[in-house]
Amino acid sequence: MPDMVDDAAFDVRSTESVRRLRDSLCASSSSSLPRRLDVGGLCVNLVEGDDEKLARASAQCLANLAAAGLEEAVWSSLVGYVPEALKRWRRSTTKSDATRAGVIAAVHNCCRLDDARSLAIAKSGAVVSSLLEGCWHVAHDETETQCKSDEWTYLLVCVLLRRGAASAFFATFGADAAGLELVRDAVETEDDGVFCAADDVAVAAFRVAAATQRGVRAAAKDLREKALTLAGDAAGLGPARRAVALREAGAIKTSFLDEFPIAALKIIANVCYFDPRARDDAFDIIPLVLAKCTVNPDAPLQREWAIFAIRNLCADNERNQHFIEGLKPQALNTDAATLKSFGIQSARLATNPDSGKSEVKVAMVRPPSKQGHPNPPPPPDPSSGGKS
């Protein structure tokens, strides 16, 4: 932590004075701070007055102070100003974006080692909604269109998820499809490291999907699919405790199999792979999963994910194995048009007297009989002496 010294020359309303303090904190040698440092005054500079240079220097100074070990002093003064400061200093390609970057950097440095502070930021709707825009640009924009604040925004969101604030973060932006897509992109980047620590991210995403399913907005369909895909991807990365958390949240008994078969099957397959108890909980949905073991042109890889799910459902689980082994045909689709499309005239179930198992007996459509010679006979072969 920097030394505290008397410095009557320090003026919190002076751009040059604030810059000197900011630059001294960046020096490699031990820095010195004025004993009567007005951290609150630096925060006021962010939201009052028209001096953009003073605001930028103040934001950068607060970030350096928090990084230097004074995060408690910075946090207690800054937390009340963050929503207003982010609203005033919008994401921009101009120099003013540096002020926004400094504010977010200060929040990041205050939250990076503190769960309570991270949770407070994650619960602030005004802050989270402002952060999501920058995060989206980090994930989707080309490098030349990104702003200086975007990287600090992404780093802060990573801290919020690492510090156990994922559920609160999701609850805050729960109806924002763009934000959910951003987090899903981060899940798919396995070397990101965020989701190795955020054990509750999968459960939070699943709860977003469940909540939007109860709504009536058509636009929520895209959100549900993103949320379910995120939950399935996060579960597939492990560890086992994440699968356990999803099972306890009711994700295995999902009702999304018809609406989003791939995403739902991915959750079932990955959770059952990591959590043996999930295989028992999934007993009642085995017929539904088996019904998805078909080729679906509208859902590529549905059959593959269904087979993988059945494999994991049956792993070291004799109850599920015996259930599937004992299944018998109950009925046939005897619709005439359907049968005809396969060249079948009729179909019925019959019991094999030797094995006692049910079999399908079919009668194929017979080709029409040919009368006479529909085609003229071939010409006689000269090598046979003119005889046909």
Solvent accessible surface area in square Angstrom, and as a share of the most:
residue,aa,sasa,rsa
1,M,162,0.72
2,P,15,0.10
3,D,82,0.43
4,M,69,0.31
5,V,60,0.34
6,D,109,0.57
7,D,64,0.33
8,A,103,0.80
9,A,75,0.58
10,F,33,0.14
11,D,68,0.35
12,V,21,0.12
13,R,127,0.46
14,S,33,0.21
15,T,25,0.15
16,E,98,0.44
17,S,4,0.03
18,V,0,0.00
19,R,68,0.25
20,R,139,0.51
21,L,9,0.04
22,R,51,0.19
23,D,75,0.39
24,S,39,0.25
25,L,23,0.11
26,C,90,0.54
27,A,52,0.40
28,S,126,0.81
29,S,79,0.51
30,S,92,0.59
31,S,14,0.09
32,S,53,0.34
33,L,0,0.00
34,P,8,0.05
35,R,137,0.50
36,R,196,0.71
37,L,30,0.15
38,D,65,0.34
39,V,16,0.09
40,G,27,0.26
41,G,12,0.11
42,L,0,0.00
43,C,0,0.00
44,V,41,0.23
45,N,3,0.01
46,L,0,0.00
47,V,21,0.12
48,E,101,0.45
49,G,41,0.39
50,D,143,0.74
51,D,73,0.38
52,E,66,0.30
53,K,117,0.50
54,L,9,0.04
55,A,1,0.01
56,R,42,0.15
57,A,1,0.01
58,S,0,0.00
59,A,0,0.00
60,Q,44,0.20
61,C,0,0.00
62,L,1,0.00
63,A,8,0.06
64,N,33,0.17
65,L,0,0.00
66,A,0,0.00
67,A,56,0.44
68,A,30,0.23
69,G,32,0.30
70,L,23,0.12
71,E,47,0.21
72,E,108,0.48
73,A,44,0.34
74,V,0,0.00
75,W,30,0.11
76,S,74,0.48
77,S,31,0.20
78,L,0,0.00
79,V,56,0.32
80,G,63,0.61
81,Y,66,0.25
82,V,1,0.00
83,P,48,0.30
84,E,96,0.43
85,A,0,0.00
86,L,3,0.02
87,K,151,0.64
88,R,86,0.31
89,W,23,0.08
90,R,131,0.48
91,R,43,0.16
92,S,29,0.19
93,T,115,0.67
94,T,86,0.50
95,K,158,0.67
96,S,23,0.15
97,D,3,0.02
98,A,13,0.10
99,T,0,0.00
100,R,4,0.01
101,A,6,0.05
102,G,4,0.04
103,V,1,0.00
104,I,1,0.01
105,A,5,0.04
106,A,1,0.00
107,V,2,0.01
108,H,26,0.12
109,N,16,0.08
110,C,1,0.01
111,C,0,0.00
112,R,87,0.32
113,L,130,0.65
114,D,39,0.20
115,D,76,0.39
116,A,76,0.59
117,R,27,0.10
118,S,0,0.00
119,L,70,0.35
120,A,49,0.38
121,I,5,0.02
122,A,0,0.00
123,K,131,0.56
124,S,29,0.19
125,G,40,0.38
126,A,63,0.49
127,V,3,0.01
128,V,0,0.00
129,S,71,0.46
130,S,14,0.09
131,L,1,0.00
132,L,12,0.06
133,E,75,0.33
134,G,1,0.01
135,C,0,0.00
136,W,87,0.31
137,H,36,0.16
138,V,38,0.22
139,A,43,0.33
140,H,70,0.31
141,D,38,0.20
142,E,119,0.53
143,T,113,0.66
144,E,143,0.64
145,T,65,0.38
146,Q,65,0.29
147,C,13,0.08
148,K,138,0.58
149,S,1,0.00
150,D,0,0.00
151,E,118,0.53
152,W,84,0.30
153,T,1,0.00
154,Y,47,0.18
155,L,70,0.35
156,L,2,0.01
157,V,4,0.02
158,C,7,0.04
159,V,11,0.06
160,L,0,0.00
161,L,4,0.02
162,R,106,0.39
163,R,76,0.28
164,G,48,0.47
165,A,1,0.00
166,A,0,0.00
167,S,44,0.28
168,A,14,0.11
169,F,0,0.00
170,F,1,0.01
171,A,82,0.63
172,T,43,0.25
173,F,13,0.06
174,G,20,0.20
175,A,74,0.57
176,D,50,0.26
177,A,34,0.26
178,A,46,0.36
179,G,1,0.01
180,L,1,0.00
181,E,41,0.19
182,L,4,0.02
183,V,3,0.01
184,R,55,0.20
185,D,39,0.20
186,A,11,0.08
187,V,2,0.01
188,E,98,0.44
189,T,67,0.39
190,E,123,0.55
191,D,127,0.66
192,D,36,0.19
193,G,30,0.29
194,V,1,0.00
195,F,6,0.03
196,C,88,0.53
197,A,52,0.40
198,A,1,0.00
199,D,44,0.23
200,D,38,0.20
201,V,0,0.00
202,A,0,0.00
203,V,11,0.06
204,A,6,0.04
205,A,0,0.00
206,F,15,0.06
207,R,140,0.51
208,V,13,0.07
209,A,0,0.00
210,A,25,0.19
211,A,51,0.39
212,T,15,0.09
213,Q,67,0.30
214,R,188,0.69
215,G,44,0.43
216,V,148,0.85
217,R,128,0.47
218,A,94,0.72
219,A,76,0.59
220,A,2,0.02
221,K,108,0.46
222,D,70,0.36
223,L,5,0.02
224,R,26,0.09
225,E,78,0.35
226,K,25,0.11
227,A,0,0.00
228,L,0,0.00
229,T,22,0.13
230,L,0,0.00
231,A,0,0.00
232,G,0,0.00
233,D,25,0.13
234,A,0,0.00
235,A,0,0.00
236,G,33,0.32
237,L,66,0.33
238,G,6,0.06
239,P,47,0.30
240,A,45,0.35
241,R,136,0.50
242,R,1,0.00
243,A,0,0.00
244,V,48,0.27
245,A,31,0.24
246,L,0,0.00
247,R,25,0.09
248,E,127,0.57
249,A,31,0.24
250,G,34,0.33
251,A,0,0.00
252,I,2,0.01
253,K,128,0.54
254,T,10,0.06
255,S,84,0.54
256,F,4,0.02
257,L,8,0.04
258,D,123,0.64
259,E,60,0.27
260,F,13,0.05
261,P,16,0.10
262,I,44,0.22
263,A,6,0.04
264,A,0,0.00
265,L,0,0.00
266,K,33,0.14
267,I,0,0.00
268,I,0,0.00
269,A,0,0.00
270,N,16,0.08
271,V,0,0.00
272,C,0,0.00
273,Y,112,0.42
274,F,59,0.24
275,D,5,0.03
276,P,82,0.51
277,R,159,0.58
278,A,0,0.00
279,R,24,0.09
280,D,72,0.37
281,D,51,0.26
282,A,0,0.00
283,F,41,0.17
284,D,109,0.57
285,I,13,0.07
286,I,0,0.00
287,P,61,0.38
288,L,97,0.48
289,V,0,0.00
290,L,50,0.25
291,A,68,0.53
292,K,33,0.14
293,C,39,0.23
294,T,74,0.43
295,V,125,0.72
296,N,44,0.23
297,P,120,0.76
298,D,130,0.67
299,A,10,0.07
300,P,98,0.62
301,L,111,0.55
302,Q,7,0.03
303,R,102,0.37
304,E,87,0.39
305,W,58,0.20
306,A,0,0.00
307,I,80,0.40
308,F,76,0.32
309,A,0,0.00
310,I,25,0.13
311,R,136,0.50
312,N,0,0.00
313,L,0,0.00
314,C,25,0.15
315,A,25,0.20
316,D,140,0.73
317,N,14,0.07
318,E,122,0.55
319,R,130,0.48
320,N,0,0.00
321,Q,73,0.32
322,H,114,0.51
323,F,62,0.26
324,I,44,0.22
325,E,140,0.63
326,G,51,0.49
327,L,82,0.41
328,K,124,0.53
329,P,63,0.39
330,Q,155,0.69
331,A,82,0.64
332,L,56,0.28
333,N,99,0.51
334,T,81,0.47
335,D,74,0.38
336,A,79,0.61
337,A,73,0.56
338,T,48,0.28
339,L,18,0.09
340,K,156,0.66
341,S,88,0.57
342,F,147,0.61
343,G,29,0.28
344,I,32,0.16
345,Q,122,0.54
346,S,56,0.36
347,A,19,0.15
348,R,150,0.55
349,L,59,0.30
350,A,24,0.19
351,T,91,0.53
352,N,36,0.19
353,P,126,0.79
354,D,139,0.72
355,S,66,0.42
356,G,45,0.43
357,K,138,0.58
358,S,37,0.24
359,E,61,0.27
360,V,74,0.43
361,K,89,0.38
362,V,74,0.43
363,A,44,0.34
364,M,110,0.49
365,V,79,0.45
366,R,210,0.77
367,P,114,0.72
368,P,123,0.77
369,S,96,0.62
370,K,168,0.71
371,Q,153,0.68
372,G,65,0.63
373,H,157,0.70
374,P,95,0.60
375,N,112,0.58
376,P,118,0.74
377,P,106,0.67
378,P,111,0.70
379,P,116,0.73
380,P,77,0.49
381,D,80,0.42
382,P,120,0.75
383,S,101,0.65
384,S,57,0.37
385,G,69,0.66
386,G,51,0.49
387,K,157,0.67
388,S,136,0.87
